[in-house]
């Protein structure tokens, strides 16, 4: 799936693909900042996937800790495959967890 923009965000680059999600680096127009955008690849109407993704959004929204990226926004967008849920969060530069070594 190729995404160029999800208003008010403009694509910078694709970061990685998971089983049911895509993670992108986007530039937010206002306030101007880079954000990580996680997009659910499956249809909004696949209830179990949508419910789990919504639970993830709700849980992340309650967390507040310097070591946890804050969630900024969540919504639903149609980029050509029907309604798909997404959320944006702080973009943190660094290694992925599977690349991190003590």
N, C-alpha and C positions, 0 to 999 in steps of 0.2 A: 504494500500500500504506500503510495507516494503522496505526502502531504506537503503543501507549500506554505499554507497559512491557515490559521484558525483565528479569526479576529478576536482580539486585537494583537495577536501574536504572529510573528513572521519566522519561518524556518531558518535556522542556522545550519544544523546538521542532524542526522540520525545518530543516536547513541548506541542503542542495542535493541534486539528483538527478543521477547520472551515467548512463552507458549501461547498466551492470550493477550499480550499487551505489546505495545511499541513504546520506546522511550526516545524522546527527541530533545534537542536543545533549541529553544525558541528565544527570540528577542521580543520582549513586551514593549509596546509603544509608549504607554504612560501608566505608571512611572517607567522610565526607560531602564530596563534591566534584563539580564538573561535569566530564563527560568527553564526548569526541566518540565516537560509535558509528557504525561503518561496517558496513552490512548488505548482504550479497550478495543481489541481487534474484532471481537465477535459482535454480532448484532445486539443492539439494546434490548431486543425482545427475547434473547436467550436468558430466561429469568434467573437461573442459578448463577451464571457468570455475572450478570448485572447486579444481583443482590450482593455477591461477594465483593465486587468492585465498590459498590456503594458503602458497604461496611468498612472497607479499607479507607475510603475517603472520610467517613465519620470518625473512625478511630484516629487517623492522622490529625484531624482537626482538633482533637482534644489534647494532643501531646504538646508539651512546651518544655524543651530542654536544649541547651546549647549544642549537643551532639546529634540532634534530630532535625532534619530539614523541615522548615515550616511549610504548610500548605497555603497557597494563595487563593486559588480559584478552582471551581469545579463546574462542569456543565455537560451538555450534550450537543454534538455537532453532526451534521450530515455531510460527509466528504465524498459521497458517491456510492456508499454501501449501506445506506439507511442510517438511522440515528445511532451514534456511538458515544459512550461516556468518556470523559477525560478529566484530568485534574492537573493543575500546575503547582509546582513547589520550588523552593530554593534550589538553585543549581550550585552544587558543591564540587569544585575541581578536586581531582585526586584519583586514587586507584579504586577500582570496583572491589567489592568485598571479596570476590573469588580470586583477586590478584594480590590481596593484602597478605603480607608475611610479617610475623613478629620480629 
